[in-house]
Amino acid sequence: NSNEGATGGEISALEEAFRKFAVHGDTRATGKEMHGKNWSKLCKDCHIIDGKNVTTTDVDIVFSKIKGKSVRTITFEQFKEALQELSKKRFKGKSDEEALQEMYKLIEGKGPGLTGVTKTVASPTVSRLTDTSKFTGSHKERFDASGKGKGRAGREDLVDNSGYVSGYKHAGTYDHKVQGNK
């Protein structure tokens, strides 16, 4: 009886991992269905693909076999079926049930890793070239004192056509001057 409780806990951890991978990289995903791309990511990140017994091709074939003809995703139930298929290949010497438990252990509690994600490199050359305080000439005019870009105003000479004389600097000061003299 205590064994059943452990299995129940494992399934929820498995389902949690399924959900994490299902929503990875897709803002509209609900976590109830998984795309093929995320299925292969799960298999890579959780080391189901070992390069010997299970390859990326095997993973894709199992996904295609399990999902329906017209759909592009698998549900959690189909996901467990797919794991059962793969566990026979991944853990050859073990019984089906043992192999499936081993497979669950590989996946439980895991989430999508950020392996292979491009990281920005802080090189002195790039930081020197992007330091706006060192800009000269017309390029210097494109940024304010804090180094933030001015947008269009920094790239183009915007013409002020608001007055009778173009380029008049003291616009709006007439009333102030007239009342100031009285």
C-alpha positions in Angstrom: 0.0 0.0 0.0 2.9 2.4 0.8 4.3 1.7 -2.7 1.1 3.1 -4.3 1.6 6.4 -2.5 5.1 6.7 -3.8 3.9 6.0 -7.3 1.3 8.7 -6.9 3.9 11.2 -5.9 6.2 10.2 -8.8 3.4 10.7 -11.3 2.8 14.3 -10.0 6.5 15.1 -10.2 6.5 13.6 -13.7 3.4 15.6 -14.7 5.1 18.8 -13.3 8.1 18.1 -15.5 5.8 17.5 -18.5 4.1 20.8 -17.9 7.4 22.7 -17.6 8.6 21.4 -20.9 5.2 21.7 -22.6 5.1 25.5 -21.9 8.8 26.1 -22.6 9.3 28.6 -25.4 5.6 29.0 -26.2 3.7 31.8 -24.6 0.3 30.4 -25.7 0.9 26.9 -24.4 -1.4 25.7 -21.6 0.9 22.8 -20.3 -1.7 20.2 -21.2 -0.1 19.3 -24.6 3.5 19.0 -25.8 4.9 19.8 -29.2 7.5 17.6 -30.9 10.2 20.2 -30.4 9.6 20.3 -26.7 9.4 16.5 -26.5 12.9 16.2 -28.1 14.2 18.9 -25.7 12.8 17.0 -22.8 14.5 13.8 -24.0 17.9 15.6 -24.5 17.8 17.6 -21.2 16.7 14.6 -19.1 19.4 12.3 -20.7 16.8 9.9 -22.2 18.8 10.2 -25.5 22.1 8.5 -24.7 23.4 8.2 -28.2 23.7 4.4 -28.1 20.3 2.8 -27.3 18.2 5.9 -27.9 18.9 8.5 -30.5 17.1 11.7 -31.6 15.7 9.7 -34.5 14.1 7.2 -32.1 12.6 10.0 -30.1 11.0 11.5 -33.2 9.7 8.2 -34.5 8.1 7.4 -31.1 6.5 10.9 -31.1 5.1 10.5 -34.6 3.7 7.0 -33.7 2.0 8.1 -30.5 0.4 11.4 -31.6 -2.7 11.3 -33.8 -2.6 11.7 -37.6 -3.9 15.3 -37.8 -2.5 16.7 -34.5 0.9 18.1 -33.7 0.9 17.6 -30.0 0.7 14.8 -27.4 -1.2 14.8 -24.1 0.2 13.7 -20.7 -1.4 10.2 -21.2 0.3 9.9 -24.7 3.5 11.2 -23.1 3.5 8.3 -20.7 2.9 5.8 -23.6 5.8 7.4 -25.4 8.0 7.0 -22.3 7.0 3.3 -22.1 8.1 2.8 -25.7 11.4 4.4 -25.1 12.1 2.8 -21.7 12.2 -0.6 -23.4 15.1 0.6 -25.7 16.8 2.8 -23.0 16.9 0.1 -20.2 17.2 -3.1 -22.2 18.0 -5.6 -19.4 15.2 -4.6 -17.1 11.5 -5.6 -17.0 9.0 -3.2 -18.6 7.9 -1.8 -15.2 11.4 -1.4 -13.8 12.5 0.3 -17.1 9.5 2.7 -16.9 10.3 3.6 -13.2 13.9 4.3 -14.2 12.6 6.5 -17.1 10.4 8.5 -14.6 13.4 9.0 -12.3 15.3 10.6 -15.2 12.5 13.1 -15.8 11.1 13.9 -12.3 11.7 17.4 -11.0 13.5 18.5 -14.1 12.8 21.6 -16.1 14.0 22.9 -19.4 17.6 23.9 -19.2 19.2 26.8 -21.0 21.9 24.8 -22.6 23.1 26.1 -25.9 21.6 29.5 -25.3 23.8 32.3 -26.6 25.2 34.4 -23.8 26.5 37.9 -24.4 30.2 38.3 -24.0 31.5 41.4 -22.2 34.6 42.2 -24.2 36.5 45.5 -23.8 36.2 46.2 -27.5 32.5 46.1 -27.6 32.1 48.1 -24.4 34.5 50.8 -25.8 32.6 51.0 -29.1 29.2 51.3 -27.3 30.3 53.8 -24.7 28.3 56.9 -25.7 30.5 59.3 -23.6 33.4 58.6 -26.1 31.3 59.6 -29.2 32.4 62.7 -31.1 30.9 64.9 -33.8 27.4 64.4 -35.0 27.2 61.0 -33.3 27.5 62.7 -29.9 24.3 64.7 -30.6 22.3 61.5 -30.7 22.5 60.9 -27.0 21.7 62.9 -23.9 24.0 63.3 -20.9 23.0 59.9 -19.3 23.8 58.0 -22.5 20.2 57.4 -23.5 19.4 57.8 -27.2 17.3 60.8 -28.2 15.5 58.8 -31.0 14.5 60.8 -34.1 15.5 64.1 -32.6 19.1 62.9 -32.3 19.2 61.8 -36.0 17.5 64.6 -37.8 17.4 68.3 -37.6 13.9 68.9 -36.7 12.7 72.3 -37.9 10.7 74.5 -35.6 8.1 76.4 -37.8 6.2 77.9 -34.8 7.0 81.6 -35.3 7.1 84.4 -37.7 10.9 84.5 -37.8 12.4 81.0 -38.2 14.8 79.9 -35.4 13.6 82.7 -33.0 14.8 81.6 -29.5 12.6 83.7 -27.2 9.2 82.5 -28.3 6.4 83.0 -25.8 8.2 85.7 -23.8 6.4 88.8 -25.3 3.7 89.1 -22.6 6.2 88.6 -19.8 8.4 91.5 -21.2 5.4 93.9 -21.8 4.0 93.3 -18.2 7.5 93.4 -16.7 8.0 97.1 -18.0 4.8 98.5 -16.3 
